Amino acid sequence: QVLLVESGGGLAQTGDSLRLSCAASGGTFDQYPMAWFRQAPGKEREVVATISRIGARYYTDSVKGRFTISRDNAKNTVYLQMNSLKPEDTAVYFCAARSATELAYAYWGQGTQVTVSS
């Protein structure tokens, strides 16, 4: 069982930066592809960024050039650096992990709120 705990959310203004962290425990972290998702009020959860076991990255179009996902396997932590924040980035952000042999993300954190004001 993998336990994921996010931190780093909060209030920001347009153009600010925030860095989210997700600490993992209970599994072999470097074997898990990781991802950040977000869910805004009244909207479906969407994938923001993913990072593979070997560091290959994917970003949804709306965050390309502004957000950076990274992982530190020595610290069992995945990060989401968010720059040039916009009000539309306001959402609850979730960290997720999956087995390398599965497509679905089976492990989820509790979420951290990011609110960006204009």
C-alpha positions, 0 to 999 in steps of 0.5 A, a space after each residue: 500500500 502506497 501512502 501519498 501526502 501532498 503539501 505546498 498549496 495555498 493562496 497566490 496571485 496571478 503571476 505568482 509561483 507555488 511548488 507542490 510536494 508529494 511524499 510517498 511511503 509504503 512502496 518502492 517509489 522509484 518503480 511507480 509512474 507518478 502524476 499530478 491531477 487537479 479538480 476545479 469546482 464543478 469540473 471533472 478531475 483532469 491530469 496536469 502532468 505525469 512523470 515516468 520511472 525514468 523521468 519522461 514527462 507529459 503536460 496538459 496543454 494548459 500548463 505547458 511552459 509554466 509547470 514542471 513535474 520532477 521527482 527525487 527518488 532518494 527522497 520518495 517525493 514528486 514535485 510540481 513547480 507552478 509558475 505564472 499562475 492564473 486564476 484558472 489554475 485554481 483547484 484541488 491538486 492531487 498526487 497519484 501513483 500507479 503500478 508500472 504494469 497498470 494504466 490506472 492510478 491506484 494510489 491517491 493523496 488527499 489533495 491540496 488546495 491552490 487558489 489563484 486570485 486575479 
